Amino acid sequence: MEIKISDAKVFLKKGQGRELKSGGLWVYDNEIEKVEGSFDNGDIIELHDFDGYFMGYGFINTASKIRVRMMSRKKDHPVTKELIEKRIRDAWEYRKAVMATNEPIEQLSCRLVFGEADFLPGITIDKFSDVLVIESLALGTDRMKELIVELCKKVLLEDGVKIRGVYERSDAKVRELEGLERIKGFIGNPFDTKVIITENGVKYYVDVENGQKTGFFLDQKNNRKAIASFCKGKKVLDCFTHTGSFALNCAANGAESVLGVDASDLGCKQAEENAELNGLENIVTFQCADVFELLPDLEKKGEKFDVVILDPPAFTKSRASVKKATTGYKEINMRGMRLVKDGGYLATCSCSHFMDEELFLKTIQDAARDAHKRLKQVEFRQQAADHPILVGGAASYYLKFVIYQVCDEM
């Protein structure tokens, strides 16, 4: 597929482009002084500072508040097929280095491309064993997605990794902010979309067609392993279990019993299938329920757990709703703490980049005060290394995961 490069030049207002100059890749609509030359949305343009200084190449979209997404900073590195291939090759080499396991490389499941953090803005590609799932959220890279898929297959094949199928999950509502339709379906030949992967020695069915996001949350891999190490012989409650990943890690590491809870009936059924796949159905039980309603009921019944895990969906997807989200995080953590036995453990997280680290930790402290609990921070963690954090790209740092020991008041 041809990469369309226009003759247009975009100029910043004086003093603007702060995120870009800090290492990020986004230029917002209100930072632009003028555009010289003609272009179509999605075209590659040149970006210049107010004084004409060359700042790089990116693609433009007047339908989006993120007006330009940068692809290259160097004058002698224009956006070509060769540059895209280098980006993908660099991304794969990085994953091989940071996600090294004892399993064959063709069976490795990881985030292969993480958008801006891999200098391919707006596109995410997850590798589930021998299947790729692509999510495209920005116009410029959406126009290149078939080329990107082709190059991913080429780069992987050089390492003996043959991809048997590609599925697109570009059905997120945020695409509408780019003037794009929400779509999903096969790119290339159809295949069985129920894929088996192995992570931390635990097997899962991943439904790449109907599961949440791309089908499975790879970013919690190391966090699942971390909290599972506390669970031998313990009674565990896993809230917002999705398809049972935290619950099954705990069970596989010797938990006495695990209760996984999720509001999705489909998620719970998939979690039960995953438990059977691993021979853990006698240890793990799944319940379809609203966690906000269930936790007070468990408290009234006097239930207590050695370990409580809170892995909720993002309560906020915009700055405007952060205050409301803070209330939700505080409530769920306060309820969770009350169910932890004295000296037990709470694992809690937020997957919204708008809920920054400082605010998240303060919210947990406020919840502990209201729950009359004392907390000892055991470990603070982030997303797995295949979801790298781009310094200066605020949106790439989103997952905060904390393990606490929960003690009754002195």
Secondary structure as UniProt FT lines:
FT   STRAND          5..12
FT   TURN            14..15
FT   HELIX           18..21
FT   TURN            22..23
FT   STRAND          26..28
FT   HELIX           29..31
FT   STRAND          32..36
FT   TURN            41..42
FT   STRAND          44..48
FT   TURN            50..51
FT   STRAND          54..60
FT   TURN            62..63
FT   STRAND          66..72
FT   TURN            75..76
FT   HELIX           81..98
FT   HELIX           105..107
FT   STRAND          110..114
FT   HELIX           115..118
FT   TURN            121..122
FT   STRAND          123..128
FT   TURN            129..130
FT   STRAND          131..136
FT   HELIX           139..142
FT   TURN            143..144
FT   HELIX           145..157
FT   TURN            158..160
FT   STRAND          165..170
FT   HELIX           173..178
FT   STRAND          183..186
FT   STRAND          194..199
FT   TURN            200..201
FT   STRAND          202..207
FT   TURN            208..210
FT   TURN            213..214
FT   HELIX           218..220
FT   HELIX           221..228
FT   TURN            229..230
FT   TURN            232..233
FT   STRAND          235..239
FT   TURN            242..244
FT   HELIX           245..252
FT   TURN            253..254
FT   STRAND          257..262
FT   HELIX           265..277
FT   TURN            278..279
FT   TURN            281..283
FT   STRAND          284..288
FT   HELIX           291..300
FT   TURN            301..302
FT   STRAND          305..310
FT   HELIX           319..321
FT   HELIX           322..338
FT   STRAND          340..350
FT   TURN            353..354
FT   HELIX           357..371
FT   STRAND          373..381
FT   TURN            385..386
FT   TURN            391..392
FT   HELIX           394..396
FT   STRAND          400..408
//
